[in-house]
Amino acid sequence: MAKITQLMIQVANKPGSLAQICSELAKVAVNITAIMASRDEAEGIRIVATPHAAAKKVLDGLRIPYREEDAIAVRLSDRPGALGKATRKLADKGINIHYAYGSIVKGEGRALIIMGVSDVNKAADLV
């Protein structure tokens, strides 16, 4: 499990908000490797983007408020039980999972899962 920093973006839930952010990030070759957007979230959008500093600069230029938050990233095999095994390791160490989101690229064989947890440093030390 790897410690990562995601951006928690505060943006109005209206047509075009996400499109504007994604388009502006693309203009400077920022790649979004994970995203969660929910109208129920106070922050609105969580993204993991590289390069991280360039993503922050774009948001600053757009005057879109955001904050940084540490989380963990896990690359898992695309097979039954892989997520259960990873989350069991966290549970066995008393680490609570606050949220999770992820994606898989067809044919790649591995999924990327992002998790907000109660102890990021402790979780990042787990193999």
Secondary structure, DSSP 8 states (H G I E B T S, - for coil): -EEEEEEEEE--SSTTHHHHHHHHHHHTT-EEEEEEE-TTSSSEEEEEEESHHHHHHHHHHHT--EEEEEEEEEEEESSTTHHHHHHHHHHHTT--EEEEEEEE-TTT-EEEEEEEES-HHHHHT--
